Amino acid sequence: MYLQQSVEAMGHRVIGVVDNGEAAIKRSLSERPDLVLMDIRIRGDIDGVIAAYSIKAATGIPSILVSAYGENEIRHYRNVRDDFLFLRKPVPEGDLRHAIEELFSAVLPNGSGQ
């Protein structure tokens, strides 16, 4: 809820919140958001990293990965730090804002991100 409120306070629209990898992929395919905020540990058989890769491969939509467990959580994924931005929870609003701005400036030429 905190991340949703923070994103909305920045002027962005949140199209949905889901709690498992399968739902995240399905929602991203149908709604086509500009960005996905993905917790690494989510319910279901597909973790957040695999879901983020699946979404990126199918749609090109970038993800920002978040985790309370930090670097240890993503060590076994090859190149994940090169493929996604990563934030450690609790995520300070300034860090979230910077990550979203960085992502939009790199991915969306007009930086719209709405």
MMTF fields as JSON, N, C-alpha, C and O atoms, coordinates in Angstrom:
{
  "mmtfVersion": "1.0.0",
  "mmtfProducer": "UNKNOWN",
  "numBonds": 455,
  "numAtoms": 456,
  "numGroups": 114,
  "numChains": 1,
  "numModels": 1,
  "chainsPerModel": [1],
  "groupsPerChain": [114],
  "chainIdList": ["A"],
  "bondAtomList": [4, 2, 8, 6, 12, 10, 16, 14, 20, 18, 24, 22, 28, 26, 32, 30, 36, 34, 40, 38, 44, 42, 48, 46, 52, 50, 56, 54, 60, 58, 64, 62, 68, 66, 72, 70, 76, 74, 80, 78, 84, 82, 88, 86, 92, 90, 96, 94, 100, 98, 104, 102, 108, 106, 112, 110, 116, 114, 120, 118, 124, 122, 128, 126, 132, 130, 136, 134, 140, 138, 144, 142, 148, 146, 152, 150, 156, 154, 160, 158, 164, 162, 168, 166, 172, 170, 176, 174, 180, 178, 184, 182, 188, 186, 192, 190, 196, 194, 200, 198, 204, 202, 208, 206, 212, 210, 216, 214, 220, 218, 224, 222, 228, 226, 232, 230, 236, 234, 240, 238, 244, 242, 248, 246, 252, 250, 256, 254, 260, 258, 264, 262, 268, 266, 272, 270, 276, 274, 280, 278, 284, 282, 288, 286, 292, 290, 296, 294, 300, 298, 304, 302, 308, 306, 312, 310, 316, 314, 320, 318, 324, 322, 328, 326, 332, 330, 336, 334, 340, 338, 344, 342, 348, 346, 352, 350, 356, 354, 360, 358, 364, 362, 368, 366, 372, 370, 376, 374, 380, 378, 384, 382, 388, 386, 392, 390, 396, 394, 400, 398, 404, 402, 408, 406, 412, 410, 416, 414, 420, 418, 424, 422, 428, 426, 432, 430, 436, 434, 440, 438, 444, 442, 448, 446, 452, 450],
  "bondOrderList": [1, 1, 1, 1, 1, 1, 1, 1, 1, 1, 1, 1, 1, 1, 1, 1, 1, 1, 1, 1, 1, 1, 1, 1, 1, 1, 1, 1, 1, 1, 1, 1, 1, 1, 1, 1, 1, 1, 1, 1, 1, 1, 1, 1, 1, 1, 1, 1, 1, 1, 1, 1, 1, 1, 1, 1, 1, 1, 1, 1, 1, 1, 1, 1, 1, 1, 1, 1, 1, 1, 1, 1, 1, 1, 1, 1, 1, 1, 1, 1, 1, 1, 1, 1, 1, 1, 1, 1, 1, 1, 1, 1, 1, 1, 1, 1, 1, 1, 1, 1, 1, 1, 1, 1, 1, 1, 1, 1, 1, 1, 1, 1, 1],
  "groupList": [{"groupName": "MET", "atomNameList": ["N", "CA", "C", "O"], "elementList": ["N", "C", "C", "O"], "formalChargeList": [0, 0, 0, 0], "bondAtomList": [1, 0, 2, 1, 3, 2], "bondOrderList": [1, 1, 2], "singleLetterCode": "M", "chemCompType": "L-PEPTIDE LINKING"}, {"groupName": "TYR", "atomNameList": ["N", "CA", "C", "O"], "elementList": ["N", "C", "C", "O"], "formalChargeList": [0, 0, 0, 0], "bondAtomList": [1, 0, 2, 1, 3, 2], "bondOrderList": [1, 1, 2], "singleLetterCode": "Y", "chemCompType": "L-PEPTIDE LINKING"}, {"groupName": "LEU", "atomNameList": ["N", "CA", "C", "O"], "elementList": ["N", "C", "C", "O"], "formalChargeList": [0, 0, 0, 0], "bondAtomList": [1, 0, 2, 1, 3, 2], "bondOrderList": [1, 1, 2], "singleLetterCode": "L", "chemCompType": "L-PEPTIDE LINKING"}, {"groupName": "GLN", "atomNameList": ["N", "CA", "C", "O"], "elementList": ["N", "C", "C", "O"], "formalChargeList": [0, 0, 0, 0], "bondAtomList": [1, 0, 2, 1, 3, 2], "bondOrderList": [1, 1, 2], "singleLetterCode": "Q", "chemCompType": "L-PEPTIDE LINKING"}, {"groupName": "SER", "atomNameList": ["N", "CA", "C", "O"], "elementList": ["N", "C", "C", "O"], "formalChargeList": [0, 0, 0, 0], "bondAtomList": [1, 0, 2, 1, 3, 2], "bondOrderList": [1, 1, 2], "singleLetterCode": "S", "chemCompType": "L-PEPTIDE LINKING"}, {"groupName": "VAL", "atomNameList": ["N", "CA", "C", "O"], "elementList": ["N", "C", "C", "O"], "formalChargeList": [0, 0, 0, 0], "bondAtomList": [1, 0, 2, 1, 3, 2], "bondOrderList": [1, 1, 2], "singleLetterCode": "V", "chemCompType": "L-PEPTIDE LINKING"}, {"groupName": "GLU", "atomNameList": ["N", "CA", "C", "O"], "elementList": ["N", "C", "C", "O"], "formalChargeList": [0, 0, 0, 0], "bondAtomList": [1, 0, 2, 1, 3, 2], "bondOrderList": [1, 1, 2], "singleLetterCode": "E", "chemCompType": "L-PEPTIDE LINKING"}, {"groupName": "ALA", "atomNameList": ["N", "CA", "C", "O"], "elementList": ["N", "C", "C", "O"], "formalChargeList": [0, 0, 0, 0], "bondAtomList": [1, 0, 2, 1, 3, 2], "bondOrderList": [1, 1, 2], "singleLetterCode": "A", "chemCompType": "L-PEPTIDE LINKING"}, {"groupName": "GLY", "atomNameList": ["N", "CA", "C", "O"], "elementList": ["N", "C", "C", "O"], "formalChargeList": [0, 0, 0, 0], "bondAtomList": [1, 0, 2, 1, 3, 2], "bondOrderList": [1, 1, 2], "singleLetterCode": "G", "chemCompType": "PEPTIDE LINKING"}, {"groupName": "HIS", "atomNameList": ["N", "CA", "C", "O"], "elementList": ["N", "C", "C", "O"], "formalChargeList": [0, 0, 0, 0], "bondAtomList": [1, 0, 2, 1, 3, 2], "bondOrderList": [1, 1, 2], "singleLetterCode": "H", "chemCompType": "L-PEPTIDE LINKING"}, {"groupName": "ARG", "atomNameList": ["N", "CA", "C", "O"], "elementList": ["N", "C", "C", "O"], "formalChargeList": [0, 0, 0, 0], "bondAtomList": [1, 0, 2, 1, 3, 2], "bondOrderList": [1, 1, 2], "singleLetterCode": "R", "chemCompType": "L-PEPTIDE LINKING"}, {"groupName": "ILE", "atomNameList": ["N", "CA", "C", "O"], "elementList": ["N", "C", "C", "O"], "formalChargeList": [0, 0, 0, 0], "bondAtomList": [1, 0, 2, 1, 3, 2], "bondOrderList": [1, 1, 2], "singleLetterCode": "I", "chemCompType": "L-PEPTIDE LINKING"}, {"groupName": "ASP", "atomNameList": ["N", "CA", "C", "O"], "elementList": ["N", "C", "C", "O"], "formalChargeList": [0, 0, 0, 0], "bondAtomList": [1, 0, 2, 1, 3, 2], "bondOrderList": [1, 1, 2], "singleLetterCode": "D", "chemCompType": "L-PEPTIDE LINKING"}, {"groupName": "ASN", "atomNameList": ["N", "CA", "C", "O"], "elementList": ["N", "C", "C", "O"], "formalChargeList": [0, 0, 0, 0], "bondAtomList": [1, 0, 2, 1, 3, 2], "bondOrderList": [1, 1, 2], "singleLetterCode": "N", "chemCompType": "L-PEPTIDE LINKING"}, {"groupName": "LYS", "atomNameList": ["N", "CA", "C", "O"], "elementList": ["N", "C", "C", "O"], "formalChargeList": [0, 0, 0, 0], "bondAtomList": [1, 0, 2, 1, 3, 2], "bondOrderList": [1, 1, 2], "singleLetterCode": "K", "chemCompType": "L-PEPTIDE LINKING"}, {"groupName": "PRO", "atomNameList": ["N", "CA", "C", "O"], "elementList": ["N", "C", "C", "O"], "formalChargeList": [0, 0, 0, 0], "bondAtomList": [1, 0, 2, 1, 3, 2], "bondOrderList": [1, 1, 2], "singleLetterCode": "P", "chemCompType": "L-PEPTIDE LINKING"}, {"groupName": "THR", "atomNameList": ["N", "CA", "C", "O"], "elementList": ["N", "C", "C", "O"], "formalChargeList": [0, 0, 0, 0], "bondAtomList": [1, 0, 2, 1, 3, 2], "bondOrderList": [1, 1, 2], "singleLetterCode": "T", "chemCompType": "L-PEPTIDE LINKING"}, {"groupName": "PHE", "atomNameList": ["N", "CA", "C", "O"], "elementList": ["N", "C", "C", "O"], "formalChargeList": [0, 0, 0, 0], "bondAtomList": [1, 0, 2, 1, 3, 2], "bondOrderList": [1, 1, 2], "singleLetterCode": "F", "chemCompType": "L-PEPTIDE LINKING"}],
  "groupTypeList": [0, 1, 2, 3, 3, 4, 5, 6, 7, 0, 8, 9, 10, 5, 11, 8, 5, 5, 12, 13, 8, 6, 7, 7, 11, 14, 10, 4, 2, 4, 6, 10, 15, 12, 2, 5, 2, 0, 12, 11, 10, 11, 10, 8, 12, 11, 12, 8, 5, 11, 7, 7, 1, 4, 11, 14, 7, 7, 16, 8, 11, 15, 4, 11, 2, 5, 4, 7, 1, 8, 6, 13, 6, 11, 10, 9, 1, 10, 13, 5, 10, 12, 12, 17, 2, 17, 2, 10, 14, 15, 5, 15, 6, 8, 12, 2, 10, 9, 7, 11, 6, 6, 2, 17, 4, 7, 5, 2, 15, 13, 8, 4, 8, 3],
  "groupIdList": [1, 2, 3, 4, 5, 6, 7, 8, 9, 10, 11, 12, 13, 14, 15, 16, 17, 18, 19, 20, 21, 22, 23, 24, 25, 26, 27, 28, 29, 30, 31, 32, 33, 34, 35, 36, 37, 38, 39, 40, 41, 42, 43, 44, 45, 46, 47, 48, 49, 50, 51, 52, 53, 54, 55, 56, 57, 58, 59, 60, 61, 62, 63, 64, 65, 66, 67, 68, 69, 70, 71, 72, 73, 74, 75, 76, 77, 78, 79, 80, 81, 82, 83, 84, 85, 86, 87, 88, 89, 90, 91, 92, 93, 94, 95, 96, 97, 98, 99, 100, 101, 102, 103, 104, 105, 106, 107, 108, 109, 110, 111, 112, 113, 114],
  "secStructList": [7, 2, 2, 2, 2, 2, 2, 2, 2, 6, 6, 7, 7, 7, 7, 7, 7, 7, 1, 5, 2, 2, 2, 2, 2, 2, 2, 2, 2, 2, 2, 7, 7, 1, 7, 3, 3, 3, 3, 1, 1, 7, 5, 1, 1, 1, 7, 2, 2, 2, 2, 2, 2, 2, 2, 2, 2, 2, 2, 7, 7, 7, 3, 3, 3, 3, 3, 1, 1, 6, 2, 2, 2, 2, 6, 6, 1, 6, 6, 2, 2, 2, 2, 1, 3, 3, 3, 3, 1, 1, 7, 7, 2, 2, 2, 2, 2, 2, 2, 2, 2, 2, 2, 2, 2, 2, 2, 7, 6, 6, 7, 7, 7, 7],
  "xCoordList": [0.821, 0.0, 0.869, 0.542, 1.986, 2.867, 3.397, 3.397, 3.847, 4.38, 3.285, 3.527, 2.095, 0.985, 0.702, 0.567, 0.614, 0.35, 1.475, 1.219, 2.701, 3.848, 3.822, 4.043, 3.552, 3.496, 2.369, 2.554, 1.213, 0.088, 0.381, -0.021, 1.074, 1.432, 2.388, 2.451, 3.126, 4.032, 3.296, 3.899, 1.995, 1.198, 1.014, 0.493, 1.43, 1.263, 0.002, -0.456, -0.549, -1.752, -1.356, -0.589, -1.866, -1.645, -2.825, -3.975, -2.538, -3.637, -4.053, -5.089, -3.27, -3.659, -2.543, -1.366, -2.937, -2.001, -2.38, -3.541, -1.407, -1.638, -0.623, 0.389, -0.901, -0.026, 0.686, 1.277, 0.635, 1.34, 1.858, 1.362, 2.872, 3.529, 2.626, 2.694, 1.783, 0.879, -0.065, -0.279, -0.625, -1.534, -0.802, -1.359, 0.446, 1.232, 1.465, 1.347, 1.793, 2.01, 0.712, 0.69, -0.359, -1.654, -2.103, -2.538, -1.998, -2.423, -1.56, -2.072, -0.269, 0.632, 0.342, 0.418, 0.014, -0.321, -1.617, -1.734, -2.581, -3.873, -3.9, -4.526, -3.237, -3.313, -2.184, -2.352, -1.043, 0.128, 0.552, 0.538, 0.932, 1.408, 2.756, 3.429, 3.139, 4.448, 5.561, 6.713, 5.208, 6.192, 5.544, 4.357, 6.332, 5.881, 6.804, 8.026, 6.215, 6.952, 6.715, 5.571, 7.784, 7.635, 8.435, 9.653, 7.734, 8.419, 9.007, 8.37, 10.201, 10.844, 10.121, 9.969, 9.681, 8.968, 7.469, 6.925, 6.825, 5.373, 4.8, 5.535, 3.517, 2.852, 2.895, 3.111, 2.682, 2.572, 3.867, 4.874, 3.815, 4.96, 5.989, 7.12, 5.609, 6.502, 6.896, 6.035, 8.193, 8.622, 8.654, 8.44, 8.923, 8.891, 9.927, 9.668, 11.089, 12.134, 11.723, 11.838, 11.246, 10.809, 9.618, 9.546, 8.689, 7.549, 8.018, 7.515, 8.972, 9.488, 10.156, 9.964, 10.94, 11.555, 10.494, 10.618, 9.465, 8.398, 7.656, 7.353, 7.37, 6.68, 7.55, 7.067, 8.82, 9.735, 9.871, 9.876, 9.982, 10.134, 8.884, 8.981, 7.718, 6.471, 6.031, 5.372, 6.388, 5.827, 6.856, 6.567, 8.049, 9.053, 8.867, 9.631, 7.854, 7.594, 8.696, 8.974, 9.319, 10.378, 9.805, 8.661, 10.612, 10.224, 11.277, 12.462, 10.815, 11.687, 11.433, 10.301, 12.479, 12.355, 12.585, 13.467, 11.788, 11.968, 12.043, 11.433, 12.803, 12.933, 13.384, 14.183, 12.863, 13.317, 14.616, 15.277, 14.984, 16.143, 17.414, 18.476, 17.337, 18.521, 19.226, 18.621, 20.505, 21.327, 21.333, 21.402, 21.262, 21.282, 20.133, 20.261, 19.029, 17.838, 18.035, 17.444, 18.853, 18.964, 20.29, 20.516, 21.157, 22.474, 22.418, 23.248, 21.456, 21.435, 20.813, 20.734, 20.376, 19.862, 20.953, 21.41, 21.354, 22.416, 21.939, 20.866, 22.715, 22.489, 21.262, 20.9, 20.603, 19.383, 19.643, 18.779, 20.802, 21.119, 21.331, 21.18, 21.677, 21.826, 20.483, 20.309, 19.539, 18.265, 17.172, 16.223, 17.307, 16.26, 16.874, 17.983, 16.139, 16.499, 16.075, 15.095, 16.805, 16.528, 16.502, 17.405, 15.46, 15.337, 15.104, 14.369, 15.734, 15.566, 14.465, 14.408, 13.587, 12.518, 13.05, 13.944, 12.53, 11.507, 12.093, 13.213, 11.34, 11.818, 11.536, 10.375, 12.579, 12.353, 11.711, 12.07, 10.773, 10.055, 11.01, 10.788, 12.057, 13.026, 13.73, 13.971, 14.064, 14.699, 13.736, 14.131, 12.473, 11.461, 11.283, 11.243, 11.179, 11.023, 12.204, 12.018, 13.407, 14.606, 14.619, 14.95, 14.261, 14.252, 13.235, 13.525, 12.044, 11.011, 11.465, 11.315, 12.012, 12.496, 13.619, 13.656, 14.533, 15.637, 15.116, 15.563, 14.174, 13.623, 12.884, 13.076, 12.051, 11.294, 12.2, 11.939, 13.245, 14.14, 14.921, 15.287, 15.178, 15.915, 15.018, 15.453, 13.777, 12.903, 11.888, 11.624, 11.314, 10.274, 10.849, 11.125, 11.038, 11.711, 11.077, 11.795, 9.759, 9.142, 8.994, 8.553, 9.367, 9.319, 7.928, 7.773, 6.895, 5.524, 5.196, 4.796, 5.346, 5.162, 3.833, 3.776, 2.797, 1.484, 0.66, -0.474],
  "yCoordList": [-1.194, 0.0, 1.264, 2.259, 1.202, 2.366, 2.721, 3.89, 1.719, 1.992, 2.541, 3.474, 1.978, 2.473, 3.937, 4.754, 4.268, 5.643, 6.578, 7.703, 6.12, 6.938, 7.206, 8.334, 6.174, 6.325, 7.287, 8.149, 7.141, 8.025, 9.459, 10.404, 9.63, 10.965, 11.66, 12.889, 10.878, 11.43, 11.804, 12.342, 11.523, 11.892, 10.782, 11.019, 9.586, 8.453, 7.69, 7.746, 6.988, 6.191, 4.74, 4.186, 4.125, 2.712, 1.951, 2.202, 1.017, 0.298, -0.945, -1.533, -1.359, -2.514, -3.018, -2.734, -3.768, -4.414, -5.886, -6.228, -6.755, -8.197, -8.819, -8.201, -10.051, -10.663, -11.92, -12.639, -12.194, -13.38, -13.139, -12.278, -13.924, -13.74, -13.959, -13.214, -14.969, -15.257, -14.083, -13.689, -13.531, -12.394, -11.156, -10.381, -10.973, -9.826, -9.901, -8.902, -11.087, -11.266, -11.025, -10.284, -11.645, -11.507, -10.05, -9.562, -9.353, -7.951, -7.088, -6.193, -7.346, -6.56, -6.783, -5.847, -8.004, -8.291, -7.603, -7.132, -7.541, -6.95, -5.431, -4.744, -4.901, -3.462, -2.641, -1.443, -3.257, -2.592, -1.329, -0.24, -1.464, -0.285, 0.184, -0.543, 1.39, 1.915, 1.292, 1.243, 0.813, 0.351, -0.647, -0.542, -1.623, -2.572, -2.457, -2.522, -2.286, -2.384, -3.797, -4.194, -4.562, -5.989, -6.381, -6.21, -6.908, -7.48, -8.814, -9.558, -9.116, -10.364, -11.569, -12.595, -11.44, -12.546, -12.299, -11.451, -13.047, -12.967, -14.376, -15.353, -14.475, -15.778, -16.463, -15.835, -17.768, -18.535, -19.221, -19.134, -19.898, -20.666, -19.811, -20.248, -18.604, -17.712, -16.566, -15.802, -16.44, -15.349, -14.034, -14.01, -12.958, -11.642, -11.429, -10.718, -12.031, -11.867, -12.561, -11.99, -13.784, -14.518, -13.808, -13.713, -13.31, -12.569, -11.31, -10.994, -10.594, -9.378, -9.697, -8.982, -10.776, -11.185, -11.588, -11.256, -12.288, -12.715, -11.513, -11.467, -10.549, -9.331, -8.557, -8.096, -8.416, -7.683, -8.377, -7.719, -9.698, -10.442, -10.344, -10.221, -10.399, -10.401, -9.012, -8.872, -7.986, -6.66, -5.54, -4.48, -5.772, -4.71, -3.783, -2.832, -4.051, -3.202, -3.418, -4.555, -2.341, -2.467, -2.639, -2.271, -3.202, -3.376, -2.782, -2.73, -2.339, -2.01, -3.091, -3.269, -3.812, -4.881, -4.336, -3.504, -4.808, -4.415, -5.663, -6.689, -5.551, -6.675, -6.183, -5.254, -6.815, -6.529, -7.252, -6.953, -8.191, -9.038, -8.556, -9.143, -7.529, -6.927, -7.778, -8.62, -7.539, -8.166, -9.69, -10.351, -10.253, -11.713, -12.363, -13.485, -11.673, -12.206, -12.391, -13.295, -11.552, -11.602, -12.177, -12.232, -12.599, -13.09, -14.263, -14.358, -15.155, -16.351, -16.1, -17.021, -14.876, -14.532, -13.83, -12.753, -14.423, -13.855, -12.579, -12.562, -11.533, -10.255, -9.491, -8.503, -9.907, -9.211, -7.742, -6.904, -7.408, -6.007, -5.194, -3.972, -5.858, -5.161, -4.975, -4.04, -5.868, -5.865, -5.042, -4.609, -4.824, -4.127, -3.195, -3.424, -2.147, -1.335, -2.107, -2.852, -1.935, -2.67, -1.711, -0.89, -1.818, -1.006, -1.917, -2.902, -1.577, -2.36, -1.745, -0.528, -2.606, -2.149, -1.98, -2.719, -1.049, -0.089, 0.925, 1.401, 1.242, 2.102, 3.563, 3.961, 4.36, 5.795, 6.417, 6.076, 7.318, 7.912, 8.587, 8.532, 9.215, 9.857, 8.854, 9.14, 7.68, 6.635, 6.109, 5.851, 5.956, 5.497, 6.515, 6.161, 7.769, 8.844, 8.853, 8.938, 8.766, 8.767, 7.565, 7.71, 6.389, 5.181, 5.305, 4.949, 5.809, 5.972, 6.989, 6.753, 8.106, 9.125, 8.58, 8.833, 7.832, 7.239, 6.271, 6.281, 5.443, 4.46, 5.141, 4.78, 6.113, 6.787, 7.565, 7.616, 8.165, 8.91, 7.975, 8.356, 6.754, 5.788, 5.048, 4.72, 4.778, 3.918, 4.696, 4.355, 5.736, 6.506, 7.828, 8.693, 8.01, 9.198, 10.511, 11.48, 10.563, 11.808, 11.898, 12.921, 10.809, 10.821, 10.924, 11.307, 10.59, 10.79, 9.967, 10.536, 8.681, 7.821, 7.917, 7.637, 8.282, 8.38, 7.168, 7.071],
  "zCoordList": [0.0, 0.0, 0.0, -0.647, 0.742, 0.802, -0.585, -0.97, -1.334, -2.672, -3.58, -4.346, -3.502, -4.313, -3.994, -4.905, -2.73, -2.324, -2.762, -3.191, -2.655, -3.069, -4.57, -5.01, -5.342, -6.806, -7.19, -8.049, -6.559, -6.864, -6.427, -7.105, -5.308, -4.844, -5.813, -5.852, -6.589, -7.596, -8.877, -9.806, -8.932, -10.092, -11.107, -12.197, -10.767, -11.672, -11.303, -10.162, -12.259, -12.036, -11.822, -12.608, -10.779, -10.5, -11.091, -10.73, -12.001, -12.658, -11.901, -12.21, -10.916, -10.131, -9.253, -9.476, -8.258, -7.347, -7.308, -7.078, -7.532, -7.494, -6.543, -6.213, -6.103, -5.106, -5.58, -4.774, -6.893, -7.385, -8.794, -9.52, -9.163, -10.449, -11.64, -12.617, -11.573, -12.68, -12.939, -14.086, -11.864, -12.0, -12.515, -13.292, -12.08, -12.547, -14.055, -14.765, -14.523, -15.966, -16.721, -17.704, -16.269, -16.941, -16.98, -18.023, -15.848, -15.786, -16.7, -17.373, -16.727, -17.583, -19.058, -19.854, -19.425, -20.817, -21.231, -22.363, -20.332, -20.696, -20.543, -21.351, -19.53, -19.237, -19.846, -20.07, -20.118, -20.699, -19.955, -20.529, -18.675, -17.936, -18.475, -19.205, -18.114, -18.504, -17.677, -18.107, -16.48, -15.515, -14.573, -14.266, -14.112, -13.105, -11.897, -12.032, -10.724, -9.464, -8.972, -8.753, -8.795, -8.508, -7.279, -7.231, -6.288, -5.139, -5.579, -6.325, -5.129, -5.526, -4.937, -5.599, -3.71, -3.056, -3.13, -2.423, -3.988, -4.126, -4.124, -4.27, -3.963, -3.92, -5.269, -6.305, -5.229, -6.46, -6.84, -6.137, -7.96, -8.445, -9.17, -9.382, -9.551, -10.291, -9.361, -8.923, -9.056, -8.185, -8.971, -10.183, -8.257, -8.88, -9.966, -10.937, -9.817, -10.836, -12.132, -13.217, -12.01, -13.203, -13.846, -15.071, -13.037, -13.576, -14.302, -15.38, -13.724, -14.358, -15.698, -16.682, -15.726, -17.005, -18.018, -19.197, -17.592, -18.5, -19.068, -20.26, -18.215, -18.659, -19.641, -20.675, -19.319, -20.2, -21.559, -22.599, -21.544, -22.797, -23.672, -24.893, -23.042, -23.808, -24.251, -25.282, -23.485, -23.746, -23.857, -24.413, -23.33, -23.272, -22.083, -21.913, -21.254, -20.092, -19.056, -18.674, -18.604, -17.602, -16.199, -15.933, -15.309, -13.916, -12.998, -13.326, -11.843, -10.733, -9.7, -9.249, -9.324, -8.344, -6.952, -6.74, -5.999, -4.606, -3.74, -4.04, -2.66, -1.735, -0.371, -0.26, 0.654, 2.008, 2.312, 3.307, 1.47, 1.73, 1.05, 1.255, 0.265, -0.32, -1.357, -2.021, -1.475, -2.509, -2.44, -3.476, -1.247, -1.13, -1.876, -2.366, -1.964, -2.616, -4.124, -4.715, -4.746, -6.209, -6.701, -7.91, -5.814, -6.234, -7.199, -8.103, -7.023, -7.87, -9.25, -10.063, -9.52, -10.845, -11.631, -11.249, -12.698, -13.526, -14.213, -14.816, -14.126, -14.808, -14.357, -14.996, -13.278, -12.88, -12.572, -12.832, -12.029, -11.727, -13.006, -12.994, -14.099, -15.373, -16.074, -16.855, -15.792, -16.506, -15.83, -16.484, -14.512, -13.765, -12.727, -12.244, -12.396, -11.248, -10.0, -10.034, -8.904, -7.676, -6.502, -6.341, -5.679, -4.478, -3.279, -3.361, -2.182, -0.964, -0.1, 0.078, 0.435, 1.315, 2.738, 3.149, 3.473, 3.063, 2.079, 2.26, 1.06, -0.017, 0.337, 0.434, 0.528, 0.748, -0.5, -1.627, -0.288, -1.415, -2.401, -3.611, -1.902, -2.792, -3.692, -4.865, -3.16, -3.964, -5.028, -6.165, -4.644, -5.597, -6.711, -7.89, -6.331, -7.324, -8.299, -9.513, -7.758, -8.598, -9.552, -10.728, -9.046, -9.881, -11.007, -12.149, -10.69, -11.722, -12.756, -13.955, -12.323, -13.263, -14.134, -15.339, -13.526, -14.281, -15.337, -16.485, -14.934, -15.852, -16.995, -18.156, -16.684, -17.735, -18.668, -19.87, -18.156, -19.039, -19.955, -21.067, -19.493, -20.306, -21.284, -22.388, -20.903, -21.69, -22.495, -23.648, -21.913, -22.588, -23.043, -22.213, -24.346, -24.845, -24.379, -24.13, -24.257, -23.827, -22.323, -21.799, -21.609, -20.151, -19.578, -18.418, -20.36, -19.914, -18.679, -17.662, -18.729, -17.588, -16.882, -15.685, -17.527, -16.867, -17.145, -16.674]
}
